[in-house]
Amino acid sequence: MDAEGCHYRATLAYDGTNYQGFQRQVGDTPTIQWAVEKAIAAVTGQSVTIIGAGRTDTGVHASGQVIAFTVEWRHTEADLLRAINANLAADIALQNIVCQPGFHPRFDALSRVYRYRIVQASQRQPLLCRYAWQIRYDLDVRAMQAAADMLIGEHDCATFGKPPQGENTVRIIMVSQWTKRAAPYGFDLTYQIEATAFLQHMVRRVVGMLTDVGRGARTVAQFEAAFHEAKLAQAVTVAPPQGLTLEAVRYPANQ
């Protein structure tokens, strides 16, 4: 790459346990953006601001976060990838990088895919404590799926959160699916949701309310009424962050 620099696109994976979310905060508060910008500066000697496809919360993970940044770099993309990763902690790593002028991770995205994991076990599972919500009570997955099906389509999702910017709380949800499988300790439950965009804490509130249905604290009909009322106070239960992972961001085929 010549001295004019390039606008790079990269896929980023991270364990969010030790970070106060994705977005940079005041001072040296450990965030994903802060750590990646610091690594890029160490490699290139340039101060950069990375743009992310989504702003994950404190403790939330990602396997498919997408970022972009512009720097001058005279070597190959592979060299830049290796150099940045060498300056990142073990819990953050770029998965790929490509020079792609004009690309915007947030504005160009068609949808985001999140996965939430629940572990149902009679005893605590220490090796899973960073990556799942661990519960000991039974869940009615059929009832949870019946409620989850109601989310498909274009809806006012104000019950589940506030918009990061502006006042629009309407979102299009394409996937809202629970799966359950047996495990040596009990059961693994996974919820996948894909939407055009998400409100703040939206997935964790959705999971919390669906789990209320599964444990019998709220009926499917009560879930439906609360959802369509579109008032944030209706979402009382918020699932903890460690079970949530940003899995993918989808873009047009030509990107």
ABEGO torsion letter per residue (X at the ends): XBAAEBBBBBBBBBBAAABBEABBBBEABBBAAAAAAAAAAAAAGBBBBBBBABBBBBGBBBAABBBBBBBBBABBAAAAAAAAAAABBAABBBABBBBBBGBBAAAABABBBBBBBBBBBABBBAAAAAABBBBABBBBAAAAAAAAAAABEBBBAAAAEBBABEABABBBBABBBBBBBBBAAEBBBBBBBBBABBBBGAAAAAAAAAAAAAAGABBAAAAAAAAAAGBAAABABBBBAAABBBABBBBBAAX
